Amino acid sequence: MNKNKRFKRKIKKLEKQRIFFINYVNNLENEYYKLNNENNIVLIIAIIELIIILFKI
């Protein structure tokens, strides 16, 4: 009986860790996509500025 309780506690602990790591990876993935989108916007603005500078010359 005692081993069974310990085993159940270990399973609960592992499930909590699993949920924590899944959430952690999802947050990292969201941050990556946010950074990627921000970099794309900065790149587009830089290209537009270059085009404007070229047309002024």
Secondary structure by P-SEA (a helix, b strand, c coil): caaaaaaaaaaaaaaaaaaaaaaaaaaaaaaaaaaaaaaaaaaaaaaaaaaaaaaac
